[in-house]
């Protein structure tokens, strides 16, 4: 039975070249990877928008820009923790985010523990 099946498959495999099918497979894999790469949130564009909209050279404007970008980076890290084991190993607890300067100590209290109990 197996020999008949292999002969049958061999006969029809000659009709469709393997390189043709492999080309479709590679195209599918690369397009999925590129779609994921395009959806990764890069903070550069947001930083340019923040610097353009939050004007001023004084200390308050600088701290506002810095806080907004820290929040954006924090949101990215929190999402990456749930997807990437490397990021989770780097930031296993909220205290590690505080030590890295991405989060302030006052934000680690009730807010995250009630909304996200697994964090």
Order of alpha helices (4+ residues) and beta strands (2+ residues): alpha-alpha-alpha-alpha-alpha-alpha-alpha
